[in-house]
Amino acid sequence: MAIKAKNLSYSYGKKKALENLTFEINEGELIAVLGPNGAGKTTLLKCLIGSLKPKGELSVLGMDPRKDPRVLEKISYVPQRSSLNLDLPLSVEKVLSMNNVELNLEILKELELEDKMKMLFRELSGGSQQRVLIARALMREPELLLLDEPFNGVDLPTQEKIVEILEKINATVIVVLHNVNPILHAVDRIMLLNKELIAFGSSGDVFKRENMLKLYKTEIPLITCEEGFVHPLYSDHHG
């Protein structure tokens, strides 16, 4: 079992962010966490890495991240790019090698970064920046990879490349998203989160009218594609 949570809750002062989450994630699963702004998605990731101290029971890779910092040696966390300081004049090579990460030429080639090593990270496109951050995370050879909104500001070819990489890596992966459609066919299960756990399962299990109303407080159209996956059709407001 990669992650086990029981009655997991977290509040910012009097404002509840997560309330009584109980779930299990198996080793090697690719999980998408879906919900609106303010749903607690980023808060959940920060609880998993131990930067926030939730109430309840929590085991990550057999350790409690609130008490055992060794778990961080097995986790790679890629936050939203909007939360990063992009003003520093760091080269791509410097960003990749921070914290003594050893460069992996195979990963650089896979993410098409070989020719960008001397460029300044801040001058790259959003898609290239995201590929650099994911490459750095993969070079740590994590057992658990956490990605917060990896498709924001990223072009379609880069989205497809990211999904291709995530399908192949030997790790448990949790991806936080507003729009699940770019990765829907690749995920094992989907978690619908809006402070509380609304549903957790396959697209057919979780994407139901009543669940979407709880998640977004409005109607979201659902369609089934030829491959049998149920897709939510987001408006600009939700996607």
N, C-alpha and C positions, 0 to 999 in steps of 0.2 A: 504494500500500500504506500503510495507516494505522499498523499495528504489525507488526514482525517480530522474533521472538525465537528464539534458537538456544542450546540448552544453558543456559538461564537457571536459576540456582540462588541460594538465599539461606538463610543460617543465622543464628539468634540464639545466638551462642556455639557450643556443640556441638550445639544442637538444630536439625535441618534443618526448614526451613519450605517451601521449594520446591526441587525436584530435577530438573534437566535438562529444563526445559520448552522445547519447540520448536513454534512455531505462527506463523501469519500471519493478520491480520485486515484485510479490505479496507475501503477508504473507504466510509462510509455504512452499514456493517453494524450491526445491532442484535444484540449478543451477550449471552447469559446465562451467568454463571459459577456453577456449582452444586457444592456439597460440604458435608460436615458441619462442625461446629465444629473449629477447629484445622487446617483443610485448606489454609490458605495463601491464601485468597481476598482478604482485606484486604491481606495482604503483597504480593500481586501488584499490586494497585492502587497501593500506595505505591512499588513499584518503577517503575511506569509514569510516575509524576509526579516521580521522582527523589529522594524523601525517604529511600528505602533504596537502597543501592548493591549490586545483585546481581552475581554472576559470570556470565560468558557474554556473548553478543552481544545487543544490544537497540537497536532503532530505533523511535522514536515520532514520527510525523509528519515523518519524514526526519531526526530529530535523536536524539542519545543523551542521555536525560534526566540521566544521571550526570555529563555534562560540559557540557551546554548548557542553562542555565536559561531561555533564551528559549522553550523548548517550553511552559513554564507559561502563557505568554500565550495559548496556543491550547487550553488544557485547563481544564475546569471539573470539580471533584471535590466530590461531596456525601458526606461521611462518615456513619457511623451516628449517629443523634441521641443515642444513649447515650454517645457520646464527646465531646459538646459541653458547654460550660459554659452551662447555662440559667439560672444565678442572676442574671446581669446584667440590670438593668431597662431593656432596650433595646426600643424600639418596633419594630413590623414594618417601618416605613419606614426606620428606622435600620439594621436588619439588611440590608434589601435594597440600601441605598445604600453599604454598607461597601466600602472599597477603590475608591471612585470609580465604582462601577457605576451607569450611567445608567438611571433607571427607564423601563420600557417598559409603557405603558398596555395595549397589546394582550395582553401576557403576563399582566399582572395580571387582566385581564378573563377570559382563558382559564382561569386557575386560581382564579377567583372570590375574589380578594383585595382588590378595590377598597375594600370597606367595613371592612377590618381594618388599615388603614395606621397608625392612631393607637393601636392596642391593643398591649399588651406581649407580646412574642414568647413569654415564658415562661408566659403565661396562656392561650395557645392550646391547642386539642386537639392530640394527636399528629399527626392527619391534616393539620390546618392548618399546623402547624410544618413538616411535610414539604413541603407545597406552597410555603411561603415559601422554603425552602432550594432547591427545584428552580427556582422562579422566578428567584431570584438567580443560580443557575448558568446558566440560559438567557439571562439579560440580558447575560451576558458574550459571547454569540454564539460559543461554543466550536466548534472543529473536532472535539474529542474530549470526550465527556461520560462521567464515571465516577460510578456510583451504588452505594453500599454499603448493602445491605439497605433499600431505599426503602419497602418495604411493612410493615416492623415497626411494630406499634402503629397501623396505619392502617386506617380503615374501608373497606368494599367500594366505595362510590362514589368515594372518593379514589383507591383502587387503579385503578379503571377510568379515572379522569381522567388519572392518571399514564401509564398505558399508551397512552391516546389521544394524549397530548402526545409521547411518545417515538416513536410511529409517524410523526409528522408532521415532526419537526425535521430540519434539514439538517446532520447531524453523524454521526460514528461514535459509537456508544453501547455501553458495557459496563456491565451490571447484575449485581452480586453478590447472590446469593439463597440462602436455604435451601429455599424452596418456589418452584419455577418455574411452577407452574400458572397464577397470575394473568396471566402475560405470555407463556405458551408459544406462543399462536397468532400473536403479533406478532414473535417473534424470528426472525432469519435462521439462527443456529446456536447450539448449546449446548456449553459447555465443562464437562466433568466433571473436577473437580480435587480430589485428595487428596494434596497435596504433590507428586505427579507427575501428569502429564497422562494421564488414563485414556481419554478419548475426546473428540472435537471434531467436531460435525456436526449434522445435522438430528435431530429427536426420534426418528425411526425408526431413524437410524443409531446414536445413542448410548444410547438407553434399551433396553438388552438385559439379560437376567438376569445374565450374567457381569460386565458393567460395573457394575451396581448393587451386586453383591456386593463388587467391588473398592472401590467408593466408600464404602459404608456398613457393610461387613462383616456384612450381614444381608440377608434377602430383602425386596425392595420390590415389591409387586404393580404390574403395568403393564396399562393398558387403552388401547384405541384408540377415540377419539371419532368421531362421525359425519363430522367434517371430515378425518379421516385422521391426526390427530396422536396420538402415543403419550404418555400421561400417567402419571407415577408417582403411586401412591396412598400418601401419607405417613401414618404414625401421628403422634400428637402429638409423639413423641420426635424425629422427623426433620423435621417441617414447621414 
